[in-house]
Amino acid sequence: MNYQEVIDKQRAFFETNATKNISFRIQQLKHLKSVLQQNEELLYNAIYSDFKKSKYETYTTELAIMYHEIDLALVKIKKWSKKKSVSTGLANLPGKTYIIPEPFGTVLVMGAWNYPYQLSIVPAIAAITAGCTVIMKPSEIPANSSSVMAKIINENFSPEFFKVIEGGVPETTELLKVKFDKIFFTGSIPVGKIIYQAAAKHLTPVTLELGGKSPAIITKDVNIDMTAKRLVWAKFLNTGQTCIAPDYVMVDKAVHDDLLVAIQRHIESADYKIENQNYTQIVNQKNFERLQNMIEPEKVYFGGNCDAENRTISPTVMTRVSFSDKVMQEEIFGPILPIISFDNLDQAIGDIKKLSKPLSCYVFTKSKTIKNKILQEISFGGGAVNDAVMHFMEQNLPFGGVGDSGIGSYHGKAGFETFSHYKSILEKSFLIELNLKYSPYTSTKLKWLKRLVG
């Protein structure tokens, strides 16, 4: 495929100004929701083939999020797209100043494999809402999910406006040689660096949604049972293949043992199995083996069962873990939960801060003082207090990382802003013109300027 030709056609269509028409964007968003709904069975079957993911989890973690994002955009698009008046300084009176949001242009959206639908389509929804044309490149790892997205979108949208391009590393490498007006990438930190380098050659702005080791910090005053229940759900959702899953737990030594008992109880109660429609496969053999190598049998408190034939690993809890262990050297991205106890909160915070800034952080405490201390002292993308993962569902909260966990954010209005340039305008009339800015520059004019400027 000649990628340059595809981009040129999209850029030519963008230059017709068709996408700047709000009614056009609304029409395309409604059409997208319609074709997704019409093809839900195809989407369910494809992702089941890749992950053995149930319809329930596919709807709640993929389709529902996309539908909600479209619905919010349809309600808010006119407000988000309006020019915004701002106050005008004395130097430019009489005059007015305002800001106009305009679409970046032709954008590339690169999705991740762990939630293949929503992590590709939600940023595409934001780009459409902002008025961009979109090339979408899903991850090739869940091949069936990638293929069905290409089929649905390419059969229902003009390629000059919205097109899916499939492929692996060679195709992505060639695609990145082409100049885009914006690149949005969700994936790993190493690949994010490659994307950033490729974009820099064209001075293309990027949004990078990456990952990292997201901690959960638990103090001794919590409701242990509720804390364990929420942690277990958040960790083992999608078999731990979630970028904002609690990667490891830091728990006050006073409640360490109680927490372990409660976590085991809730894992057993959930009865995580593919046949129970609440568990999935590890995405491929490479990731299965990577996760298997992280498990040190002598440190397994619960679980640790690996089934290579079916690519499943049972929910696994590890104790007596140190920051030098293999499981703490990289983002886990699987159903393994290391538990580390502490007896000094300042030291625990210090240990967390030695690692790269995480995408998320979760604080479980009843203490307002401790909550504020952790939120103030640890830098992270976003998170929750006394819950985990659920902040992702809030459309009014921008979602994104900081440092190694990402650049930029999206969801709701933040997504619209991510794919928009905000053009600053000063508008003046011809009625009056002060001569202060024109020569000759006299001492009298300087006095007046000092009075005006202060």
Protein Blocks (a to p, Z undefined) as FASTA:
>chain_A
ZZklmmmmmmmmmmnommmpmklmmmmmmmmmmmmmmmmmmmmmmmmmmnopafklmmmm
mmmmmmmmmmmmmmmmmmmmpccdddddfklcccddddddddfbjadddddfklmmlmmm
mmmmmmmmnopacdddddfklmmlmmmmmmmmmmmccfkloccdeddfklmmmmmmpccf
bdcddddfklmmmmmmmmmmnopacddddedjddddddfkbcfklmmmmmmmmmmgghhp
afkbcfbdcddfklmmmmmmmmmmmmmmnopafklopaccdfblklmmmmmmmpcfklpf
ggjiacfknopacddddehiafkbmklmpcfkpabdcddddfbfklmmmmmmmpccdfbd
cdddfbfklmmmmmmmpgcfbdcehiahjlmmpmklccddehjlogcdeehjllmmmmpc
cdddddddfkbccfklpccddfklmmmmmmmnZZ
